[in-house]
Amino acid sequence: MADEYIASNKQLWDNWTLLHEKSDFYDVAGFKAGRDTLNPTEVEEVGDVAGKSLLHLQCHFGMDTLSWARHGAKVTGTDLSETAIDLARALASELGIEANFVCANLYDLPAALQGQFDIIYTSGGALWWLPDIAGWGKVIGHFLKPGGVFYVRDQHPAAMAFEEVDGRLQPLYPYWQPREPLKFDTHGSYASAADYHFVEYGWTHSLGEIINALTAQGLHIEFLHEWPHLFFKMFPSMEQDEQGHWWLPGRSTSIPMSFSLRAVRH
Ligand SMILES: C[S@@+](CC[C@H](N)C(=O)[O-])C[C@H]1O[C@@H](n2cnc3c(N)ncnc32)[C@H](O)[C@@H]1O
């Protein structure tokens, strides 16, 4: 069962949240001073959110959720980590931003939250943590209003099949959803070099599995964009550009690094 892996990941994320709150990567002070944490591509691709209800899946400690509220959305953020949700609520209260935050395993969310939403949004390293991508689609199908918009921007599954070994990318991981999770020893996190060691469990999902999880719920794909850059340094040899995007050396476009997808429910 995936429950034991999700329980272990919850512990990891509770501890990572404490590291991330203090990290330069998340720059909480800048956010409090008014910095928009949303990626400009996401803002453009999601479109106008003013006055719309927005459900943010896997919101971590809520800075993106609260940024959507600053853009005018009526926001609900949800996450597995209690520490993250406590921090999200504290930030909302300190900044006087109206927001609802719910702590739940994604698969248990239909029992923990009422209502349907105009927009469902998720991004920035979310899908890797999910054991069942078809089940993820069902949660989106449950919460999306007729006529509503679903948007995801995440790591591209093709890139996730690779590991960098001695400066070269090698295909060491499954492209399709594995039965058992992949297990990694963590040292610090993607946002912190702190001396914290734990394990993380994750699952890859092919692009086809992701799309079929959505179309099975009656969603119509408006676009799927594949990008040659990423929002964090996934491989040691990656280089950052002026806009903060991470690229393979020489701005290689040999494999896609991230994707964004927008779908609507008719
Ligand atoms: C990389 S973060 C999301 C990224 C977010 N854009 C950010 O950087 O702030 C992944 C989030 O997924 C959450 N998560 C992991 N497994 C989950 C699950 N089974 N249900 C709900 N949330 C989960 C974690 O607690 C974490 O906050």
Ligand as a Chemical Component Dictionary entry (heavy atoms), coordinates in Angstrom:
data_LIG
# 
_chem_comp.id                   LIG 
_chem_comp.type                 NON-POLYMER 
_chem_comp.pdbx_formal_charge   0 
_chem_comp.three_letter_code    LIG 
# 
loop_
_chem_comp_atom.comp_id 
_chem_comp_atom.atom_id 
_chem_comp_atom.alt_atom_id 
_chem_comp_atom.type_symbol 
_chem_comp_atom.charge 
_chem_comp_atom.model_Cartn_x 
_chem_comp_atom.model_Cartn_y 
_chem_comp_atom.model_Cartn_z 
_chem_comp_atom.pdbx_ordinal 
LIG C1  C1  C 0  7.336  20.726 -4.393 1  
LIG S1  S1  S 1  5.933  21.050 -3.383 2  
LIG C2  C2  C 0  4.797  21.887 -4.379 3  
LIG C3  C3  C 0  5.408  22.980 -4.996 4  
LIG C4  C4  C 0  4.998  24.359 -4.727 5  
LIG N1  N1  N 0  4.798  24.905 -6.039 6  
LIG C5  C5  C 0  6.111  25.107 -4.030 7  
LIG O1  O1  O 0  7.275  24.993 -4.419 8  
LIG O2  O2  O -1 5.850  25.802 -3.090 9  
LIG C6  C6  C 0  5.123  19.513 -3.257 10 
LIG C7  C7  C 0  4.028  19.528 -2.201 11 
LIG O3  O3  O 0  3.268  18.320 -2.331 12 
LIG C8  C8  C 0  2.811  17.952 -1.041 13 
LIG N2  N2  N 0  2.418  16.558 -1.075 14 
LIG C9  C9  C 0  3.216  15.466 -1.212 15 
LIG N3  N3  N 0  2.466  14.342 -1.210 16 
LIG C10 C10 C 0  1.165  14.721 -1.080 17 
LIG C11 C11 C 0  -0.077 14.033 -0.999 18 
LIG N4  N4  N 0  -0.136 12.695 -1.049 19 
LIG N5  N5  N 0  -1.207 14.762 -0.839 20 
LIG C12 C12 C 0  -1.175 16.112 -0.776 21 
LIG N6  N6  N 0  -0.020 16.838 -0.852 22 
LIG C13 C13 C 0  1.129  16.141 -1.002 23 
LIG C14 C14 C 0  3.998  18.241 -0.139 24 
LIG O4  O4  O 0  3.627  18.359 1.218  25 
LIG C15 C15 C 0  4.555  19.547 -0.762 26 
LIG O5  O5  O 0  4.090  20.672 -0.061 27 
# 
loop_
_chem_comp_bond.comp_id 
_chem_comp_bond.atom_id_1 
_chem_comp_bond.atom_id_2 
_chem_comp_bond.value_order 
_chem_comp_bond.pdbx_ordinal 
LIG C1  S1  SING 1  
LIG S1  C2  SING 2  
LIG S1  C6  SING 3  
LIG C2  C3  SING 4  
LIG C3  C4  SING 5  
LIG C4  N1  SING 6  
LIG C4  C5  SING 7  
LIG C5  O1  DOUB 8  
LIG C5  O2  SING 9  
LIG C6  C7  SING 10 
LIG C7  O3  SING 11 
LIG C7  C15 SING 12 
LIG O3  C8  SING 13 
LIG C8  N2  SING 14 
LIG C8  C14 SING 15 
LIG N2  C9  SING 16 
LIG N2  C13 SING 17 
LIG C9  N3  DOUB 18 
LIG N3  C10 SING 19 
LIG C10 C11 SING 20 
LIG C10 C13 DOUB 21 
LIG C11 N4  SING 22 
LIG C11 N5  DOUB 23 
LIG N5  C12 SING 24 
LIG C12 N6  DOUB 25 
LIG N6  C13 SING 26 
LIG C14 O4  SING 27 
LIG C14 C15 SING 28 
LIG C15 O5  SING 29 
# 
